[in-house]
């Protein structure tokens, strides 16, 4: 909307009255209609943060594919677009790391873009449980080329990423609602990761690097958490949040479209 206001002001469809704003007429000081409006920095609604027990109960309600989606977000703290953009070439099973290189945008027919910042593109560790689950998922997938999406869209023959908004609406929200948690979104798990890591006593720099934020503050912008520290943080996170058995008990279990 800010762009719309900017163009409206530029073409003089709207402007703040220069007299009422205390600016001299003809000074070129036209401003948008939101100028001078005080906006509260307080959140309209506090983000949902799940407990490890709630996550485990919600996961128990899901099929393997959807369970794996939640596990990856819950263990890695990725953004929705980064999860959608994940390709097999981003999964380094030999070195047990993820290379988060892209973000997927579902608008305009689907667009794959680079991550927003250098911090976003930093690698993340791959816990053995995640490695085992992803290798099992690859066995079941028909699309396993390096550039194939890990979670491709069946409707578009793998050319596009799986519609994670639809998966959230049809599968994940109902599962968590069944265990008493409403309003879950993909970013819920990212908020949960930061909260759980803090409760586990992880250093704020480790949390910053784990979530791949650009910075935490001026005082620590030159500090980095080493990769081994992030790997240890993930191990504790997986141990606390995720169920002991990730794979379905029935090997023939299918995934609903």
N, C-alpha and C positions, 0 to 999 in steps of 0.2 A: 504493500500500500504506500510506502514511503516514496517509491518510484512514481506512482500515479500522482501523488501530491506534488512532487517535484516538477513533473511535466505540466500539471495544471497551473502551477505558479509561473513557470517559464512562459506559457502561452497566455497568461493573465486571465485564466478562467476563474482563478481564486487567488486571494492574497489577504494577508492580515492588514487591516487598516493602519497605515503608517502613522496616522495622527494618534489613534488610540494606543498604539504600541510605543509612542514616544519617539518615533524616528522621523526625521525631516522628509517632507514630500519631495520626490524626485531624487532621493539619495541612492536609489537602487537597492534599498533595503527591504524589498518585499520578502515575506517569509511565509512558510507553509502554515496551514490552519492549525497544526499541532504545536507551533512554536510558542514557547512560554508556558506550555501546559505542564504542570508538575505531575509526574508519573511515579507511583510508588514502586520501589525496588522489591517490595515484599511479594513473594509468590502468591498467586491466586489460589493455588492448591499445592500442598506439600506432596512431593513425589512418594510413591509407594516403595517401601523397602521390605523385601521378603526375609523371613527367617530361614535358616538352613532347613528346618523341619518342614516349612511350607513348600520349599522347593522340592524336597524329596517326595512329599505327598502329591504335589502336582505332576511331577515326572512319572509317578506310578500310574497316572491316568492316561498317559500318552503312548502312541505307537513309536516304533524305533526311530523313524526319520524325524518326527517332531521332538522326540526326546533328545535326539542328538543335536538338533538346532538349539534347544534350550541349554543343553550342557555346554555347547561351544560358547554361547553368549555368557553363560554363567561362569565359565572358567576363564574366558579371555577378556570379558568386558568390552567386546567389540560393539560398534554401532551397527544398526540394521543394514545400512548400505554396504558396510565392509563385510558383513556376513554374506549378503547376497552376491557380492563380487568375488568371493573366495573361489579360486580355481585350483585344480589339482597341482599345478606347478607352484602354487604358493605353499603347499604342504611339503616340507622337507622332512621326510620320514627318517632319513639317514642321520641327520643332525638334530632331529626332534625339535624343530622350530616352525613357526608360521611366519611367512613374509606378507604382511598386510600392505599391499601395493596399490589397491584400487578401492573405489566405492561405487556402488551401483545405484543409478537413479531410474526409477520405473517410469517416469514421465517421458513423453515424446518417443514412445516406442521402445524405451530402454536404452540407457546410455552408461557406458563404463568410463569412469574418470579416475584420474590419479587422486591420492589422498590430499587433504587440504594443506597439511603442514608436514615439515620434515619429521616432527615428533610422531605424527600419525603413522608414518611408514616404517617405524622401528619394529624389529622382529619380536615375536612373543614365543615363549617356550611351549613345547608340546608335551604335556603330561603323558606317561605311558598308557593311561586309561583312554585318553583322547586318541592317541595313535592307534590303539587296538580297535576302538570303535570306528574310526575313519577308514581303516583298512577293511573292516567288515562291510562298511557301507559301500566302499569302492567295488567289492566283490559283487554286490547286488546291483550296482549301477550299470546302465548300458553305455554311459558316456564317461570314459576314463582317460581321454587324451589330456595332455598337459594343459591345454587351453580350455578344456571343458569346465563348466561350472561344477562345483562340488554338489550344489543343489540346483539342478536345472529345471526349467519349466517343461512339463510334459506337454502342455497345450501348444507350445511353440517349438517342439522337437529339440529342446536343448539350446536353441539360439538365444534365448533370454533366461535370465535368472528366475528362480522360483518366486512367485508373488508372496512375499513374507507378510504383507498386510492381510491377505486372504487366509494364510495359515494361522496368523494370530487370531483373527476373528472366528474362524471355523473350528480350530483345534485347541489352541493354547489357552485362550480366555475361558472357554467352557470348562476345560480341565481344571484350571485354578479356581474358577467359580464353584466347582463341585466340592472343593476342599475349603471353601469359605473366603476366598480372596477375589474381589472384583476389581475391574479396571486395570488389569495387568497390561503393560505394553512392552515393546522390545527394550526401551530405555530403562524399564523397571529393573532389569537384570544388571544393567551397567551401574545404576545407583546402588544396587545391592552389593555388587562386587566391592565398590569403594568402602561401603559401610562395614562389611564383614572383614575386609583386610585391616581396617582401622581398629576394629574390635579385637582382632588377633594380635594387635600390637605392632603391625608393620609400619615402618617409617613413612612419613608423608611423601618423601622423595621417591620411595619405591612405588607408592600408590600412584603418584603422578606419572612415573615412567610406565607403570603397568597399564594405566588407562590411556597412555600416549597423549597426554595434554601438552600443549606447547610450552607452558611454564607454570610454575607455582607461585612465583613472586621474584622480585628483584634480587633478594638476598641469596636465593639458591638457584638462580638461572644457569649458573656455571657447573652445578653439581649434577651427577648422573648416578643412578643406581646400576651396579654391575649386573650383567646378565644372570650370573649365578644367584644373586639375590632375588631377582624376579622369578627364577625357576623355583627357588625355595618357597617364595610367596605363593606361587601357583599350587605347589604340592600341598601346602596347608589349606588353601582355598578348596581344592578338590576334595581333600579328606573331610573337611567340615560340611561342605554344601552338597556334595553329590552322592548318590547311592552307591553302595559297594558293587552292585551288579548293574552295569549300564546296558548290556546287550539283552535282547529278549530271551526268555527261557526256551521258547520254541524257535528253532533256527528257520523254520518255514514261514514265520510270521511275515505277513505282507504289509505294505504301506498303502493306506487309502489315498487316492488321488486328491 
